[in-house]
Amino acid sequence: MGRAVVIGAGIGGLTAAVALQRRGWDVTVFERAASLEPVGSGLAVAANALKALDTIGVGDEIRELSAIQGEAGIRRADGRWLVKTTEEAASARHGDSVVLLRRADLVDALSARLEPGTVRLNTTVKEVDPETGGVIFETRGPETASGPHPAADHATAPEPHDGTGRESQLEAELVVAADGIHSPVRAALFPGHPGPRYAGVTSWRLLIPGGGVPGQAFESWGEGKVFGVMPLAGGLAYCYATDAVPAGGGGGDQRAELLRLFGDWHAPIPALLASASPENVLRNDVHHLATPLPAMHRGKVVLLGDAAHAMTPNMGQGACQAIEDAVVLAHVAGTGAGPAAYTAARLERTTGIVARSASICRVTRLRNPLAVRLRDAVVTLTWRLAPARAAGAMDDVLGWTPPSTPAKPPAPQTPTS
Ligand SMILES: Cc1cc2nc3c(=O)[nH]c(=O)nc-3n(C[C@H](O)[C@H](O)[C@H](O)COP(=O)(O)OP(=O)(O)OC[C@H]3O[C@@H](n4cnc5c(N)ncnc54)[C@H](O)[C@@H]3O)c2cc1C
């Protein structure tokens, strides 16, 4: 195998690096940040992504980090369940239930699998050439805590740049742009693409020590608003929320803002918010790639994860699809097929999931009380009258199997009541 450069050490880039390295590629990851520490929040890793992680030997380590979930489902702002299911039902259907964990734990598990010196921190990619696989990058600080840098042999000698940075370049057979939703590489390769669009909601995420409600994970829907609570291992609660407001808000005490919006919702939401630290509340406007890309590659460069198909968080599939991308890419590259085979394997699936996620987002944005009541009634009735159909709605997403694994027969249908 040849040399691969991965741009970005998020979940997508790290998974790609592990998967490629396992197949014998000489991998270098460039990350502009000074550390691998991700935002302090939780993450849902669904059955499809766990199967992908199994192919790189990380799946079981992640399953072990799971907290007991027991009951799970969707509730109203007053606490009444619209849909209630169990961890056992999800596991029976898809072979795995969703694992809820701290983002940092997944990042740690992935980076521990990389050869020392693979990741070069404080290093920003400035330019890529899709024809030659040439990558120009600039380093502005210590690249890594320890270990040799595999790329250093191939890079031109570091030159002083502007007094603080060093600009260098190297060539690779494969360049993986896992540089996130605002991907500069995507913008350079597809200049006609409109880029990310505001999805109409802003989001909050927070981890609350000691707040986990053992055996219960839920997402509650109100008028234009969503609040989710997930128990993580070690008694942590991962909470997230969205509200349909114009982009660009924020600043000030975001815990106070959450208490204003959700302080009269059902237990344990107000108590959780009351015990949260304001400095641990993350707020981000949600953007997505509403217009699909025409391809996920150009020449020797492939786009992966949010760079290729950023989606709203409603299906909890953004990172899961990045993980799928990574193992499919390593498989395709290992067969000698070119980047076009990667586009063929991934574009249609991810485009469909981006669109489905956006339509759930639209439903959660409804503010009109009558529309909200109708929505809630439709959700409840669908699960009551056609539970098998409702439970199977995610089969195509969660029942995915990695390319090297033989496809499993469809899961047995739950009998209708
Ligand atoms: C509120 C919320 C909740 C979510 N919950 C879930 C969930 O439960 N489950 C799930 O599967 N997904 C979830 N997601 C989606 C998930 O967070 C993303 O899809 C995922 O993190 C994308 O990973 P990535 O590696 O593609 O990009 P990123 O994590 O954005 O990583 C990109 C990296 O590239 C680096 N970079 C950028 N440009 C350069 C450059 N020029 N040179 C070097 N480095 C560069 C950046 O510093 C960054 O580290 C959620 C998203 C939100 C907003």
The ligand as a Gaussian input file, in Angstrom:
#p B3LYP/6-31G(d) Opt

LIG

0 1
 C      -25.776000      18.538000      18.786000
 C      -25.139000      17.418000      18.001000
 C      -25.292000      16.114000      18.458000
 C      -24.753000      15.041000      17.716000
 N      -24.941000      13.771000      18.161000
 C      -24.481000      12.730000      17.420000
 C      -24.675000      11.382000      17.858000
 O      -25.208000      11.138000      18.937000
 N      -24.234000      10.375000      17.060000
 C      -23.609000      10.605000      15.865000
 O      -23.259000       9.650000      15.173000
 N      -23.393000      11.880000      15.441000
 C      -23.811000      12.940000      16.185000
 N      -23.568000      14.215000      15.775000
 C      -22.820000      14.443000      14.524000
 C      -21.314000      14.287000      14.767000
 O      -20.910000      15.140000      15.811000
 C      -20.537000      14.646000      13.496000
 O      -21.158000      14.081000      12.373000
 C      -19.103000      14.103000      13.590000
 O      -18.470000      14.561000      14.754000
 C      -18.315000      14.507000      12.349000
 O      -17.001000      14.021000      12.478000
 P      -15.902000      14.426000      11.369000
 O      -14.676000      13.679000      11.760000
 O      -16.467000      14.236000      10.008000
 O      -15.705000      15.994000      11.526000
 P      -15.153000      16.855000      12.762000
 O      -15.405000      16.208000      14.052000
 O      -15.701000      18.235000      12.567000
 O      -13.580000      16.876000      12.554000
 C      -12.959000      17.679000      11.595000
 C      -11.537000      17.944000      12.060000
 O      -10.802000      18.526000      10.983000
 C       -9.961000      19.521000      11.522000
 N       -9.613000      20.421000      10.403000
 C      -10.463000      21.209000       9.697000
 N       -9.794000      21.839000       8.712000
 C       -8.502000      21.443000       8.800000
 C       -7.322000      21.740000       8.049000
 N       -7.342000      22.593000       7.018000
 N       -6.160000      21.152000       8.398000
 C       -6.111000      20.287000       9.451000
 N       -7.204000      19.965000      10.203000
 C       -8.383000      20.538000       9.866000
 C      -10.786000      20.159000      12.627000
 O       -9.984000      20.842000      13.576000
 C      -11.466000      18.923000      13.226000
 O      -10.708000      18.341000      14.274000
 C      -24.073000      15.318000      16.506000
 C      -23.900000      16.637000      16.065000
 C      -24.420000      17.671000      16.818000
 C      -24.222000      19.085000      16.310000

